């Protein structure tokens, strides 16, 4: 399998999951400005949207959205228990969290990284993001992980989005539950491994 990534982007989430699942993957770095891989390949034929992640299987099948990729990877290593079994209510709870992170947190960060976004748009995004993070903080003040006591692929995704706060003046430490959660996830050996492989630490 090949995982196309950019250091610290949302592709870090499936990278973490692959490390947690101990799956063999080939990492391919993508320059998001030029839309070319590290060996000069045009990235658009791999993902027409031009963003990461993309997962290309050995037989050629592709997935290009993080929430789908993390579920696929976790399902390849059921013994690691990174995801509830398909068809169970807990699986739908996990998908609920993945959707929330994707649409309410991840997307709210996007205008903050866009230098051409007007200040008013950035303020609206910051206000929305603050409300959503408050919701997650309240939940994590009484739960160890998003699915209760068990680390899952949703935690990998949330951790990555929380790491972006430092770049856009969103101080995660204002929510002690989120700061503690972020530090706990960061300390996991698989997370450290993925971050080292991307040159983040």
Buried (B, 14 or more C-beta within 10 A) or exposed (E): BBBBBBBBBBBBBBBBBBBBBEBEBEBBBBEEEEBBBEEEBEBEEBBEEEBBBBBBEEEEEEBBBBBBBBBBBBBEBEEBEBBBEEEEEBBEBBBEBBEBBBEBBBBBBEBBEEEEBEEEEBEBBBEBBBEBBEEBBEEBEEEBBBBEEBBBBBBBBBBBBBBBBEEBEBEBEEBEBBBBBBEBBBEBEBBBBBBEBBEEE
